[in-house]
Amino acid sequence: MPRPIVYLFLLALAGCAALSERDADRERTEAVADHAACIEDAHAFPSEDYTTCRRRIAEERQRKQWMELSLAQQQQGSRTPDYLPTPPPGVYTPLDPSRYRCESTGDPAAPVIQCRER
């Protein structure tokens, strides 16, 4: 393989790794903030009230992101091209309470409670 192609491949790979790390950092930061908000509301992990609190916060965040994407697409006046991996937002689908779970992850001394629909 010619060297320029190898360098381009390595550069793209490094970019993907940086994006993945940034996404993980964002998820971790959100999880810590969401945990603090639910603890402040007197909900302790792993209670059902805690999971409901975390789901409510995640639902608000997801709905806001959906609304922003919908608005952006309306302003563009076009639909997302077929070649893009994510479909345009159609009807909003809320999180399913029966599939939403929270679990403790990370270092046992300083765990992070991650919650998501499974």
KOLLO-949670 format. One record per residue (C-alpha): residue number from 1; residue in three letters; z, y, x. Coordinates in nm, 4 decimals. Layout:
// residues N
 num residu        w        v        u
 NUM    ala        Z        Y        X
...
// end
This chain:
// residues 118
 num residu        w        v        u
   1    met   0.0000   0.0000   0.0000
   2    pro  -0.0889   0.3400   0.1440
   3    arg   0.2092   0.5482   0.2505
   4    pro   0.1548   0.8416   0.0099
   5    ile   0.1689   0.6034  -0.2867
   6    val   0.4893   0.4483  -0.1529
   7    tyr   0.6452   0.7930  -0.1141
   8    leu   0.5423   0.8921  -0.4657
   9    phe   0.6876   0.5688  -0.6024
  10    leu   1.0174   0.6236  -0.4192
  11    leu   1.0315   0.9846  -0.5366
  12    ala   0.9784   0.8785  -0.8990
  13    leu   1.2424   0.6080  -0.8625
  14    ala   1.4924   0.8590  -0.7246
  15    gly   1.4171   1.0940  -1.0127
  16    cys   1.4844   0.8188  -1.2666
  17    ala   1.8117   0.7324  -1.0950
  18    ala   1.9197   1.0963  -1.1042
  19    leu   1.8414   1.1175  -1.4766
  20    ser   2.0336   0.7974  -1.5469
  21    glu   2.3323   0.9258  -1.3520
  22    arg   2.3186   1.2587  -1.5352
  23    asp   2.3044   1.0782  -1.8719
  24    ala   2.6023   0.8624  -1.7727
  25    asp   2.7978   1.1721  -1.6660
  26    arg   2.7153   1.3448  -1.9954
  27    glu   2.8245   1.0375  -2.1955
  28    arg   3.1471   1.0133  -1.9961
  29    thr   3.2230   1.3848  -2.0461
  30    glu   3.1532   1.3581  -2.4190
  31    ala   3.3713   1.0466  -2.4460
  32    val   3.6654   1.2189  -2.2763
  33    ala   3.6298   1.5288  -2.4984
  34    asp   3.5928   1.3188  -2.8147
  35    his   3.8950   1.1097  -2.7178
  36    ala   4.1044   1.4231  -2.6655
  37    ala   3.9966   1.5613  -3.0049
  38    cys   4.0971   1.2404  -3.1843
  39    ile   4.4288   1.2170  -2.9991
  40    glu   4.4952   1.5795  -3.0949
  41    asp   4.4355   1.4785  -3.4584
  42    ala   4.7072   1.2103  -3.4116
  43    his   4.4748   0.9082  -3.3990
  44    ala   4.5608   0.6482  -3.1350
  45    phe   4.3171   0.4005  -2.9817
  46    pro   4.2448   0.1242  -3.0998
  47    ser   4.3323   0.2088  -3.4620
  48    glu   4.0730   0.2209  -3.7397
  49    asp   4.1533   0.5927  -3.7870
  50    tyr   4.0679   0.6535  -3.4210
  51    thr   3.7328   0.4757  -3.4567
  52    thr   3.6580   0.6725  -3.7734
  53    cys   3.7419   0.9982  -3.5936
  54    arg   3.5134   0.9120  -3.3015
  55    arg   3.2342   0.8067  -3.5396
  56    arg   3.2649   1.1368  -3.7289
  57    ile   3.2317   1.3347  -3.4033
  58    ala   2.9373   1.1221  -3.2865
  59    glu   2.7761   1.1605  -3.6285
  60    glu   2.8029   1.5398  -3.6087
  61    arg   2.6495   1.5405  -3.2597
  62    gln   2.3686   1.3033  -3.3610
  63    arg   2.2881   1.5037  -3.6776
  64    lys   2.2772   1.8282  -3.4761
  65    gln   2.0373   1.6729  -3.2222
  66    trp   1.8189   1.5388  -3.5045
  67    met   1.8083   1.8806  -3.6727
  68    glu   1.7172   2.0536  -3.3449
  69    leu   1.4357   1.8050  -3.2795
  70    ser   1.3072   1.8400  -3.6363
  71    leu   1.3073   2.2184  -3.6070
  72    ala   1.1290   2.2075  -3.2715
  73    gln   0.8584   1.9830  -3.4154
  74    gln   0.8165   2.2089  -3.7183
  75    gln   0.7762   2.5088  -3.4890
  76    gln   0.5125   2.3244  -3.2872
  77    gly   0.3248   2.2495  -3.6060
  78    ser   0.2319   1.9005  -3.4935
  79    arg   0.3661   1.5511  -3.4846
  80    thr   0.4734   1.3664  -3.1724
  81    pro   0.1689   1.2024  -3.0088
  82    asp   0.1384   0.8246  -3.0492
  83    tyr   0.1722   0.7653  -2.6760
  84    leu   0.5295   0.9004  -2.6605
  85    pro   0.8016   0.6317  -2.6736
  86    thr   1.0179   0.7955  -2.9408
  87    pro   0.8921   0.8453  -3.2936
  88    pro   0.9256   1.1829  -3.4605
  89    pro   1.2399   1.2269  -3.6611
  90    gly   1.1842   1.1228  -4.0181
  91    val   1.4683   1.0740  -4.2560
  92    tyr   1.8061   1.1105  -4.0903
  93    thr   1.9906   0.7793  -4.0552
  94    pro   2.3695   0.8089  -4.0239
  95    leu   2.5737   0.5780  -3.8048
  96    asp   2.6691   0.2472  -3.9664
  97    pro   3.0517   0.2278  -3.9925
  98    ser   3.0419  -0.1538  -3.9938
  99    arg   2.8620  -0.1581  -3.6563
 100    tyr   3.0457   0.1291  -3.4837
 101    arg   3.2888   0.0091  -3.2161
 102    cys   3.5097   0.1633  -2.9480
 103    glu   3.6146  -0.0043  -2.6237
 104    ser   3.8010   0.0912  -2.3120
 105    thr   3.5835   0.0993  -2.0008
 106    gly   3.6203   0.1998  -1.6391
 107    asp   3.9288   0.2068  -1.4221
 108    pro   4.2368   0.0618  -1.5994
 109    ala   4.4486   0.3419  -1.4495
 110    ala   4.2234   0.6067  -1.6076
 111    pro   4.0158   0.4337  -1.8765
 112    val   3.7381   0.5995  -2.0718
 113    ile   3.7069   0.5016  -2.4372
 114    gln   3.3353   0.4535  -2.5072
 115    cys   3.2252   0.4321  -2.8710
 116    arg   2.8809   0.3470  -3.0060
 117    glu   2.6933   0.1647  -3.2742
 118    arg   2.6372  -0.1974  -3.1719
// end
